[in-house]
Amino acid sequence: MVQRPAAVAAVKAVHTLAWFSIEACVVYVLVAGLAGRTDKRVGIAAAVVAGESLVFAGNGFRCPLTGLAERYGATTGSVTDIYLPKWFAHNLPAIHVPLLVLMVCLHARNLRRGLLRSH
């Protein structure tokens, strides 16, 4: 394996930016759900979150960029391709599952209320 620290740093930086973007979508979907709003923007943000979740699950519950970072010399172990505290990065799936369930429940409630109001 070739050690390429600059490439590892680039992969980590790109992944961190992607992670922050996806997390912004998670926060937006949660806040909109709590506020009782389910609209087109929520749908777009939810599609981003769902897409990321499907990619993660489809890759064996491992970020596809982790393998890329490891090919460039990052150490193996917990998430090696992101600049987050190790404990937080390691527990991201356990943190996200309840949030995903909450998002679905909030927006199902909002949609149900909207249907009841229109009838």
A tleap script that builds the chain and sets N, CA, C and O, in Angstrom:
source leaprc.protein.ff14SB
mol = sequence {
  NMET VAL GLN ARG PRO ALA ALA VAL ALA ALA
  VAL LYS ALA VAL HIE THR LEU ALA TRP PHE
  SER ILE GLU ALA CYS VAL VAL TYR VAL LEU
  VAL ALA GLY LEU ALA GLY ARG THR ASP LYS
  ARG VAL GLY ILE ALA ALA ALA VAL VAL ALA
  GLY GLU SER LEU VAL PHE ALA GLY ASN GLY
  PHE ARG CYS PRO LEU THR GLY LEU ALA GLU
  ARG TYR GLY ALA THR THR GLY SER VAL THR
  ASP ILE TYR LEU PRO LYS TRP PHE ALA HIE
  ASN LEU PRO ALA ILE HIE VAL PRO LEU LEU
  VAL LEU MET VAL CYS LEU HIE ALA ARG ASN
  LEU ARG ARG GLY LEU LEU ARG SER CHIE
}
set mol.1.N position { 0.843 -1.171 0.000 }
set mol.1.CA position { 0.000 0.000 0.000 }
set mol.1.C position { 0.895 1.243 0.000 }
set mol.1.O position { 1.850 1.335 0.772 }
set mol.2.N position { 0.578 2.173 -0.857 }
set mol.2.CA position { 1.326 3.407 -0.978 }
set mol.2.C position { 0.811 4.412 0.053 }
set mol.2.O position { -0.395 4.631 0.162 }
set mol.3.N position { 1.710 5.010 0.792 }
set mol.3.CA position { 1.339 6.044 1.763 }
set mol.3.C position { 1.256 7.384 1.039 }
set mol.3.O position { 2.263 7.884 0.537 }
set mol.4.N position { 0.078 7.956 0.986 }
set mol.4.CA position { -0.138 9.249 0.336 }
set mol.4.C position { -0.932 10.134 1.286 }
set mol.4.O position { -2.151 10.252 1.162 }
set mol.5.N position { -0.237 10.755 2.236 }
set mol.5.CA position { -0.927 11.560 3.252 }
set mol.5.C position { -1.791 12.680 2.669 }
set mol.5.O position { -2.863 12.967 3.202 }
set mol.6.N position { -1.346 13.310 1.596 }
set mol.6.CA position { -2.144 14.395 1.001 }
set mol.6.C position { -3.448 13.848 0.436 }
set mol.6.O position { -4.494 14.488 0.543 }
set mol.7.N position { -3.384 12.658 -0.169 }
set mol.7.CA position { -4.603 12.049 -0.715 }
set mol.7.C position { -5.552 11.650 0.407 }
set mol.7.O position { -6.765 11.824 0.288 }
set mol.8.N position { -5.007 11.115 1.496 }
set mol.8.CA position { -5.843 10.758 2.651 }
set mol.8.C position { -6.516 12.011 3.205 }
set mol.8.O position { -7.708 11.991 3.512 }
set mol.9.N position { -5.772 13.081 3.331 }
set mol.9.CA position { -6.336 14.336 3.835 }
set mol.9.C position { -7.429 14.847 2.901 }
set mol.9.O position { -8.446 15.361 3.365 }
set mol.10.N position { -7.231 14.711 1.596 }
set mol.10.CA position { -8.238 15.160 0.627 }
set mol.10.C position { -9.512 14.332 0.748 }
set mol.10.O position { -10.613 14.882 0.731 }
set mol.11.N position { -9.369 13.016 0.870 }
set mol.11.CA position { -10.546 12.149 1.027 }
set mol.11.C position { -11.283 12.499 2.308 }
set mol.11.O position { -12.511 12.584 2.318 }
set mol.12.N position { -10.540 12.703 3.389 }
set mol.12.CA position { -11.170 13.075 4.658 }
set mol.12.C position { -11.890 14.413 4.551 }
set mol.12.O position { -12.994 14.567 5.073 }
set mol.13.N position { -11.282 15.364 3.890 }
set mol.13.CA position { -11.893 16.686 3.751 }
set mol.13.C position { -13.171 16.613 2.922 }
set mol.13.O position { -14.189 17.196 3.296 }
set mol.14.N position { -13.123 15.893 1.789 }
set mol.14.CA position { -14.310 15.747 0.940 }
set mol.14.C position { -15.418 15.034 1.710 }
set mol.14.O position { -16.580 15.438 1.658 }
set mol.15.N position { -15.053 13.978 2.417 }
set mol.15.CA position { -16.057 13.237 3.166 }
set mol.15.C position { -16.654 14.084 4.282 }
set mol.15.O position { -17.858 14.021 4.530 }
set mol.16.N position { -15.839 14.861 4.943 }
set mol.16.CA position { -16.332 15.721 6.015 }
set mol.16.C position { -17.310 16.748 5.470 }
set mol.16.O position { -18.345 17.001 6.086 }
set mol.17.N position { -17.000 17.342 4.327 }
set mol.17.CA position { -17.927 18.303 3.702 }
set mol.17.C position { -19.233 17.618 3.310 }
set mol.17.O position { -20.314 18.170 3.517 }
set mol.18.N position { -19.132 16.422 2.746 }
set mol.18.CA position { -20.345 15.676 2.390 }
set mol.18.C position { -21.149 15.360 3.648 }
set mol.18.O position { -22.373 15.491 3.659 }
set mol.19.N position { -20.460 14.947 4.701 }
set mol.19.CA position { -21.139 14.608 5.955 }
set mol.19.C position { -21.877 15.830 6.508 }
set mol.19.O position { -23.033 15.718 6.914 }
set mol.20.N position { -21.225 16.985 6.527 }
set mol.20.CA position { -21.887 18.189 7.029 }
set mol.20.C position { -23.098 18.544 6.172 }
set mol.20.O position { -24.120 18.976 6.705 }
set mol.21.N position { -23.004 18.373 4.876 }
set mol.21.CA position { -24.140 18.648 3.986 }
set mol.21.C position { -25.310 17.719 4.291 }
set mol.21.O position { -26.458 18.157 4.373 }
set mol.22.N position { -25.013 16.446 4.455 }
set mol.22.CA position { -26.057 15.463 4.751 }
set mol.22.C position { -26.659 15.744 6.125 }
set mol.22.O position { -27.873 15.650 6.306 }
set mol.23.N position { -25.818 16.084 7.083 }
set mol.23.CA position { -26.325 16.391 8.424 }
set mol.23.C position { -27.197 17.635 8.411 }
set mol.23.O position { -28.169 17.718 9.161 }
set mol.24.N position { -26.860 18.606 7.564 }
set mol.24.CA position { -27.714 19.791 7.436 }
set mol.24.C position { -29.090 19.377 6.926 }
set mol.24.O position { -30.104 19.923 7.362 }
set mol.25.N position { -29.132 18.417 6.008 }
set mol.25.CA position { -30.421 17.898 5.519 }
set mol.25.C position { -31.174 17.196 6.643 }
set mol.25.O position { -32.389 17.356 6.764 }
set mol.26.N position { -30.470 16.421 7.468 }
set mol.26.CA position { -31.101 15.735 8.600 }
set mol.26.C position { -31.726 16.766 9.537 }
set mol.26.O position { -32.884 16.626 9.933 }
set mol.27.N position { -30.974 17.789 9.888 }
set mol.27.CA position { -31.486 18.833 10.791 }
set mol.27.C position { -32.691 19.525 10.163 }
set mol.27.O position { -33.690 19.764 10.841 }
set mol.28.N position { -32.606 19.849 8.875 }
set mol.28.CA position { -33.712 20.522 8.198 }
set mol.28.C position { -34.978 19.666 8.226 }
set mol.28.O position { -36.063 20.162 8.529 }
set mol.29.N position { -34.832 18.380 7.910 }
set mol.29.CA position { -35.998 17.486 7.900 }
set mol.29.C position { -36.584 17.361 9.303 }
set mol.29.O position { -37.805 17.353 9.462 }
set mol.30.N position { -35.733 17.264 10.318 }
set mol.30.CA position { -36.225 17.183 11.699 }
set mol.30.C position { -36.944 18.466 12.126 }
set mol.30.O position { -38.043 18.406 12.678 }
set mol.31.N position { -36.338 19.610 11.874 }
set mol.31.CA position { -36.934 20.884 12.279 }
set mol.31.C position { -38.256 21.105 11.546 }
set mol.31.O position { -39.244 21.524 12.150 }
set mol.32.N position { -38.270 20.820 10.239 }
set mol.32.CA position { -39.509 20.975 9.474 }
set mol.32.C position { -40.585 20.033 10.005 }
set mol.32.O position { -41.753 20.411 10.097 }
set mol.33.N position { -40.198 18.816 10.351 }
set mol.33.CA position { -41.166 17.860 10.896 }
set mol.33.C position { -41.743 18.335 12.217 }
set mol.33.O position { -42.948 18.233 12.446 }
set mol.34.N position { -40.890 18.851 13.081 }
set mol.34.CA position { -41.356 19.364 14.365 }
set mol.34.C position { -42.252 20.588 14.185 }
set mol.34.O position { -43.178 20.807 14.967 }
set mol.35.N position { -41.971 21.387 13.149 }
set mol.35.CA position { -42.769 22.591 12.872 }
set mol.35.C position { -44.053 22.275 12.111 }
set mol.35.O position { -44.865 23.166 11.866 }
set mol.36.N position { -44.238 21.009 11.736 }
set mol.36.CA position { -45.448 20.622 11.031 }
set mol.36.C position { -45.417 20.898 9.535 }
set mol.36.O position { -46.461 20.907 8.883 }
set mol.37.N position { -44.223 21.124 8.986 }
set mol.37.CA position { -44.085 21.407 7.550 }
set mol.37.C position { -43.567 20.176 6.813 }
set mol.37.O position { -42.525 19.624 7.165 }
set mol.38.N position { -44.285 19.762 5.814 }
set mol.38.CA position { -43.830 18.719 4.906 }
set mol.38.C position { -44.105 19.243 3.505 }
set mol.38.O position { -45.250 19.306 3.057 }
set mol.39.N position { -43.023 19.620 2.823 }
set mol.39.CA position { -43.170 20.227 1.508 }
set mol.39.C position { -42.086 19.716 0.560 }
set mol.39.O position { -41.369 18.764 0.870 }
set mol.40.N position { -41.981 20.362 -0.593 }
set mol.40.CA position { -41.038 19.917 -1.617 }
set mol.40.C position { -39.590 19.983 -1.126 }
set mol.40.O position { -38.811 19.067 -1.389 }
set mol.41.N position { -39.221 21.047 -0.420 }
set mol.41.CA position { -37.844 21.166 0.092 }
set mol.41.C position { -37.526 20.064 1.089 }
set mol.41.O position { -36.414 19.537 1.108 }
set mol.42.N position { -38.500 19.719 1.914 }
set mol.42.CA position { -38.309 18.615 2.854 }
set mol.42.C position { -38.099 17.319 2.069 }
set mol.42.O position { -37.261 16.492 2.431 }
set mol.43.N position { -38.866 17.152 0.993 }
set mol.43.CA position { -38.720 15.955 0.161 }
set mol.43.C position { -37.336 15.851 -0.445 }
set mol.43.O position { -36.761 14.764 -0.503 }
set mol.44.N position { -36.795 16.974 -0.898 }
set mol.44.CA position { -35.441 16.969 -1.483 }
set mol.44.C position { -34.405 16.628 -0.415 }
set mol.44.O position { -33.524 15.800 -0.644 }
set mol.45.N position { -34.509 17.263 0.745 }
set mol.45.CA position { -33.566 16.976 1.834 }
set mol.45.C position { -33.693 15.521 2.292 }
set mol.45.O position { -32.691 14.863 2.571 }
set mol.46.N position { -34.916 15.032 2.366 }
set mol.46.CA position { -35.133 13.634 2.765 }
set mol.46.C position { -34.550 12.677 1.720 }
set mol.46.O position { -34.027 11.619 2.071 }
set mol.47.N position { -34.638 13.047 0.441 }
set mol.47.CA position { -34.058 12.203 -0.609 }
set mol.47.C position { -32.540 12.135 -0.471 }
set mol.47.O position { -31.946 11.084 -0.714 }
set mol.48.N position { -31.907 13.238 -0.085 }
set mol.48.CA position { -30.460 13.239 0.142 }
set mol.48.C position { -30.118 12.286 1.289 }
set mol.48.O position { -29.191 11.484 1.182 }
set mol.49.N position { -30.869 12.381 2.376 }
set mol.49.CA position { -30.632 11.524 3.546 }
set mol.49.C position { -30.883 10.060 3.183 }
set mol.49.O position { -30.093 9.187 3.542 }
set mol.50.N position { -31.963 9.795 2.485 }
set mol.50.CA position { -32.280 8.414 2.087 }
set mol.50.C position { -31.218 7.863 1.142 }
set mol.50.O position { -30.811 6.707 1.260 }
set mol.51.N position { -30.773 8.697 0.205 }
set mol.51.CA position { -29.733 8.259 -0.724 }
set mol.51.C position { -28.450 7.897 -0.005 }
set mol.51.O position { -27.836 6.871 -0.297 }
set mol.52.N position { -28.050 8.729 0.923 }
set mol.52.CA position { -26.840 8.445 1.704 }
set mol.52.C position { -27.014 7.172 2.512 }
set mol.52.O position { -26.093 6.361 2.600 }
set mol.53.N position { -28.176 6.992 3.098 }
set mol.53.CA position { -28.441 5.787 3.894 }
set mol.53.C position { -28.382 4.533 3.027 }
set mol.53.O position { -27.838 3.510 3.442 }
set mol.54.N position { -28.941 4.617 1.829 }
set mol.54.CA position { -28.917 3.470 0.916 }
set mol.54.C position { -27.497 3.146 0.455 }
set mol.54.O position { -27.130 1.975 0.367 }
set mol.55.N position { -26.704 4.163 0.163 }
set mol.55.CA position { -25.306 3.930 -0.232 }
set mol.55.C position { -24.549 3.276 0.917 }
set mol.55.O position { -23.803 2.320 0.705 }
set mol.56.N position { -24.735 3.782 2.123 }
set mol.56.CA position { -24.073 3.232 3.304 }
set mol.56.C position { -24.487 1.775 3.517 }
set mol.56.O position { -23.631 0.911 3.709 }
set mol.57.N position { -25.793 1.497 3.484 }
set mol.57.CA position { -26.282 0.129 3.681 }
set mol.57.C position { -25.835 -0.782 2.538 }
set mol.57.O position { -25.450 -1.929 2.767 }
set mol.58.N position { -25.885 -0.272 1.316 }
set mol.58.CA position { -25.489 -1.070 0.162 }
set mol.58.C position { -24.015 -1.409 0.139 }
set mol.58.O position { -23.601 -2.343 -0.547 }
set mol.59.N position { -23.224 -0.665 0.879 }
set mol.59.CA position { -21.787 -0.921 0.959 }
set mol.59.C position { -21.444 -1.686 2.244 }
set mol.59.O position { -20.331 -1.576 2.759 }
set mol.60.N position { -22.391 -2.449 2.747 }
set mol.60.CA position { -22.136 -3.251 3.938 }
set mol.60.C position { -22.027 -2.433 5.209 }
set mol.60.O position { -21.284 -2.797 6.120 }
set mol.61.N position { -22.758 -1.331 5.280 }
set mol.61.CA position { -22.746 -0.434 6.445 }
set mol.61.C position { -21.345 0.099 6.715 }
set mol.61.O position { -20.884 0.183 7.853 }
set mol.62.N position { -20.708 0.445 5.637 }
set mol.62.CA position { -19.382 1.058 5.690 }
set mol.62.C position { -19.339 2.130 4.605 }
set mol.62.O position { -19.764 1.894 3.474 }
set mol.63.N position { -18.834 3.289 4.948 }
set mol.63.CA position { -18.754 4.366 3.969 }
set mol.63.C position { -17.823 3.956 2.829 }
set mol.63.O position { -16.716 3.480 3.082 }
set mol.64.N position { -18.253 4.132 1.583 }
set mol.64.CA position { -17.390 3.757 0.454 }
set mol.64.C position { -16.082 4.550 0.409 }
set mol.64.O position { -15.095 4.081 -0.158 }
set mol.65.N position { -16.067 5.735 0.997 }
set mol.65.CA position { -14.831 6.517 0.997 }
set mol.65.C position { -13.802 5.989 1.992 }
set mol.65.O position { -12.622 6.325 1.893 }
set mol.66.N position { -14.231 5.170 2.948 }
set mol.66.CA position { -13.289 4.588 3.897 }
set mol.66.C position { -12.272 3.734 3.157 }
set mol.66.O position { -11.073 3.834 3.413 }
set mol.67.N position { -12.742 2.893 2.240 }
set mol.67.CA position { -11.836 2.049 1.452 }
set mol.67.C position { -10.864 2.875 0.641 }
set mol.67.O position { -9.690 2.521 0.529 }
set mol.68.N position { -11.335 3.965 0.077 }
set mol.68.CA position { -10.465 4.850 -0.701 }
set mol.68.C position { -9.381 5.452 0.190 }
set mol.68.O position { -8.209 5.478 -0.184 }
set mol.69.N position { -9.772 5.929 1.356 }
set mol.69.CA position { -8.795 6.490 2.292 }
set mol.69.C position { -7.776 5.435 2.707 }
set mol.69.O position { -6.585 5.728 2.811 }
set mol.70.N position { -8.242 4.207 2.944 }
set mol.70.CA position { -7.326 3.133 3.334 }
set mol.70.C position { -6.359 2.785 2.202 }
set mol.70.O position { -5.195 2.477 2.457 }
set mol.71.N position { -6.829 2.831 0.958 }
set mol.71.CA position { -5.932 2.558 -0.174 }
set mol.71.C position { -4.793 3.570 -0.253 }
set mol.71.O position { -3.703 3.256 -0.733 }
set mol.72.N position { -5.055 4.784 0.222 }
set mol.72.CA position { -4.023 5.813 0.206 }
set mol.72.C position { -3.201 5.846 1.483 }
set mol.72.O position { -2.351 6.719 1.654 }
set mol.73.N position { -3.451 4.892 2.387 }
set mol.73.CA position { -2.590 4.764 3.561 }
set mol.73.C position { -3.208 5.088 4.894 }
set mol.73.O position { -2.509 5.067 5.907 }
set mol.74.N position { -4.504 5.391 4.938 }
set mol.74.CA position { -5.140 5.632 6.238 }
set mol.74.C position { -5.175 4.328 7.020 }
set mol.74.O position { -5.269 3.248 6.436 }
set mol.75.N position { -5.101 4.429 8.320 }
set mol.75.CA position { -5.145 3.221 9.142 }
set mol.75.C position { -6.544 2.633 9.128 }
set mol.75.O position { -7.526 3.356 8.956 }
set mol.76.N position { -6.635 1.325 9.309 }
set mol.76.CA position { -7.948 0.683 9.363 }
set mol.76.C position { -8.507 0.836 10.762 }
set mol.76.O position { -7.800 1.246 11.682 }
set mol.77.N position { -9.756 0.511 10.914 }
set mol.77.CA position { -10.415 0.634 12.205 }
set mol.77.C position { -11.743 1.315 12.020 }
set mol.77.O position { -12.422 1.090 11.019 }
set mol.78.N position { -12.129 2.150 12.972 }
set mol.78.CA position { -13.389 2.876 12.833 }
set mol.78.C position { -13.246 3.878 11.693 }
set mol.78.O position { -12.231 3.897 10.998 }
set mol.79.N position { -14.236 4.685 11.512 }
set mol.79.CA position { -14.267 5.591 10.360 }
set mol.79.C position { -12.944 6.346 10.246 }
set mol.79.O position { -12.583 7.133 11.121 }
set mol.80.N position { -12.233 6.091 9.153 }
set mol.80.CA position { -10.905 6.692 8.988 }
set mol.80.C position { -10.910 7.848 8.014 }
set mol.80.O position { -9.873 8.472 7.792 }
set mol.81.N position { -12.052 8.145 7.432 }
set mol.81.CA position { -12.066 9.128 6.363 }
set mol.81.C position { -12.811 10.398 6.737 }
set mol.81.O position { -13.261 11.125 5.852 }
set mol.82.N position { -12.953 10.683 8.023 }
set mol.82.CA position { -13.722 11.854 8.423 }
set mol.82.C position { -13.050 12.517 9.628 }
set mol.82.O position { -12.492 11.842 10.493 }
set mol.83.N position { -13.113 13.819 9.668 }
set mol.83.CA position { -12.545 14.578 10.779 }
set mol.83.C position { -13.619 14.822 11.831 }
set mol.83.O position { -14.197 15.907 11.890 }
set mol.84.N position { -13.882 13.840 12.642 }
set mol.84.CA position { -14.812 13.937 13.755 }
set mol.84.C position { -14.175 13.243 14.944 }
set mol.84.O position { -13.272 12.425 14.769 }
set mol.85.N position { -14.635 13.557 16.161 }
set mol.85.CA position { -14.128 12.792 17.307 }
set mol.85.C position { -14.401 11.296 17.088 }
set mol.85.O position { -15.468 10.916 16.607 }
set mol.86.N position { -13.442 10.471 17.441 }
set mol.86.CA position { -13.522 9.035 17.171 }
set mol.86.C position { -14.796 8.406 17.750 }
set mol.86.O position { -15.453 7.620 17.067 }
set mol.87.N position { -15.150 8.734 18.982 }
set mol.87.CA position { -16.343 8.140 19.610 }
set mol.87.C position { -17.597 8.506 18.834 }
set mol.87.O position { -18.500 7.682 18.690 }
set mol.88.N position { -17.662 9.744 18.330 }
set mol.88.CA position { -18.838 10.204 17.601 }
set mol.88.C position { -18.917 9.507 16.247 }
set mol.88.O position { -19.974 9.010 15.859 }
set mol.89.N position { -17.801 9.473 15.535 }
set mol.89.CA position { -17.760 8.815 14.225 }
set mol.89.C position { -18.131 7.346 14.347 }
set mol.89.O position { -18.854 6.814 13.504 }
set mol.90.N position { -17.643 6.695 15.382 }
set mol.90.CA position { -17.915 5.272 15.591 }
set mol.90.C position { -19.397 5.004 15.858 }
set mol.90.O position { -19.912 3.946 15.496 }
set mol.91.N position { -20.077 5.956 16.488 }
set mol.91.CA position { -21.476 5.770 16.877 }
set mol.91.C position { -22.484 6.429 15.942 }
set mol.91.O position { -23.673 6.460 16.257 }
set mol.92.N position { -22.044 6.954 14.804 }
set mol.92.CA position { -22.967 7.627 13.886 }
set mol.92.C position { -24.160 6.758 13.486 }
set mol.92.O position { -25.289 7.246 13.523 }
set mol.93.N position { -23.961 5.499 13.106 }
set mol.93.CA position { -25.143 4.700 12.743 }
set mol.93.C position { -26.146 4.575 13.898 }
set mol.93.O position { -27.354 4.670 13.684 }
set mol.94.N position { -25.651 4.364 15.107 }
set mol.94.CA position { -26.546 4.230 16.262 }
set mol.94.C position { -27.260 5.539 16.571 }
set mol.94.O position { -28.372 5.527 17.098 }
set mol.95.N position { -26.640 6.654 16.254 }
set mol.95.CA position { -27.265 7.959 16.468 }
set mol.95.C position { -28.298 8.222 15.378 }
set mol.95.O position { -29.366 8.767 15.654 }
set mol.96.N position { -27.987 7.840 14.149 }
set mol.96.CA position { -28.865 8.157 13.020 }
set mol.96.C position { -30.134 7.325 12.948 }
set mol.96.O position { -31.170 7.836 12.522 }
set mol.97.N position { -30.087 6.083 13.342 }
set mol.97.CA position { -31.285 5.238 13.213 }
set mol.97.C position { -32.472 5.837 13.963 }
set mol.97.O position { -33.543 5.957 13.370 }
set mol.98.N position { -32.341 6.217 15.230 }
set mol.98.CA position { -33.493 6.835 15.903 }
set mol.98.C position { -33.922 8.149 15.243 }
set mol.98.O position { -35.112 8.459 15.192 }
set mol.99.N position { -32.959 8.917 14.740 }
set mol.99.CA position { -33.311 10.166 14.061 }
set mol.99.C position { -34.090 9.895 12.773 }
set mol.99.O position { -35.045 10.609 12.464 }
set mol.100.N position { -33.689 8.871 12.027 }
set mol.100.CA position { -34.411 8.509 10.806 }
set mol.100.C position { -35.837 8.082 11.128 }
set mol.100.O position { -36.781 8.468 10.438 }
set mol.101.N position { -35.988 7.286 12.178 }
set mol.101.CA position { -37.328 6.846 12.597 }
set mol.101.C position { -38.165 8.053 13.011 }
set mol.101.O position { -39.335 8.155 12.642 }
set mol.102.N position { -37.573 8.961 13.772 }
set mol.102.CA position { -38.281 10.165 14.201 }
set mol.102.C position { -38.701 11.008 12.997 }
set mol.102.O position { -39.824 11.511 12.959 }
set mol.103.N position { -37.813 11.167 12.013 }
set mol.103.CA position { -38.156 11.945 10.819 }
set mol.103.C position { -39.355 11.341 10.095 }
set mol.103.O position { -40.276 12.056 9.702 }
set mol.104.N position { -39.337 10.033 9.922 }
set mol.104.CA position { -40.442 9.355 9.238 }
set mol.104.C position { -41.739 9.553 10.017 }
set mol.104.O position { -42.775 9.863 9.428 }
set mol.105.N position { -41.690 9.379 11.325 }
set mol.105.CA position { -42.897 9.527 12.151 }
set mol.105.C position { -43.445 10.958 12.096 }
set mol.105.O position { -44.652 11.155 11.961 }
set mol.106.N position { -42.567 11.943 12.199 }
set mol.106.CA position { -43.015 13.336 12.171 }
set mol.106.C position { -43.683 13.680 10.848 }
set mol.106.O position { -44.734 14.322 10.829 }
set mol.107.N position { -43.085 13.261 9.752 }
set mol.107.CA position { -43.646 13.629 8.458 }
set mol.107.C position { -44.859 12.776 8.099 }
set mol.107.O position { -45.732 13.230 7.360 }
set mol.108.N position { -44.926 11.563 8.604 }
set mol.108.CA position { -46.151 10.765 8.427 }
set mol.108.C position { -47.296 11.446 9.160 }
set mol.108.O position { -48.414 11.524 8.650 }
set mol.109.N position { -47.011 11.939 10.361 }
set mol.109.CA position { -48.012 12.689 11.129 }
set mol.109.C position { -48.453 13.930 10.363 }
set mol.109.O position { -49.648 14.206 10.257 }
set mol.110.N position { -47.490 14.676 9.830 }
set mol.110.CA position { -47.811 15.903 9.097 }
set mol.110.C position { -48.663 15.606 7.869 }
set mol.110.O position { -49.634 16.309 7.590 }
set mol.111.N position { -48.293 14.567 7.146 }
set mol.111.CA position { -49.059 14.202 5.946 }
set mol.111.C position { -50.467 13.743 6.318 }
set mol.111.O position { -51.437 14.086 5.642 }
set mol.112.N position { -50.572 12.970 7.393 }
set mol.112.CA position { -51.881 12.502 7.853 }
set mol.112.C position { -52.760 13.681 8.263 }
set mol.112.O position { -53.946 13.713 7.933 }
set mol.113.N position { -52.195 14.637 8.972 }
set mol.113.CA position { -52.945 15.846 9.370 }
set mol.113.C position { -53.390 16.622 8.156 }
set mol.113.O position { -54.515 17.121 8.116 }
set mol.114.N position { -52.519 16.733 7.158 }
set mol.114.CA position { -52.875 17.447 5.934 }
set mol.114.C position { -54.011 16.765 5.191 }
set mol.114.O position { -54.887 17.435 4.645 }
set mol.115.N position { -54.002 15.452 5.167 }
set mol.115.CA position { -55.094 14.715 4.516 }
set mol.115.C position { -56.392 14.890 5.278 }
set mol.115.O position { -57.454 15.036 4.672 }
set mol.116.N position { -56.320 14.877 6.599 }
set mol.116.CA position { -57.540 15.033 7.406 }
set mol.116.C position { -58.138 16.431 7.230 }
set mol.116.O position { -59.359 16.585 7.205 }
set mol.117.N position { -57.284 17.445 7.106 }
set mol.117.CA position { -57.776 18.806 6.921 }
set mol.117.C position { -58.419 19.001 5.565 }
set mol.117.O position { -59.353 19.793 5.431 }
set mol.118.N position { -57.933 18.287 4.550 }
set mol.118.CA position { -58.477 18.479 3.196 }
set mol.118.C position { -59.800 17.730 2.986 }
set mol.118.O position { -60.466 17.920 1.968 }
set mol.119.N position { -60.176 16.886 3.942 }
set mol.119.CA position { -61.439 16.156 3.795 }
set mol.119.C position { -62.487 16.661 4.700 }
set mol.119.O position { -63.607 16.149 4.694 }
savepdb mol mol.pdb
quit
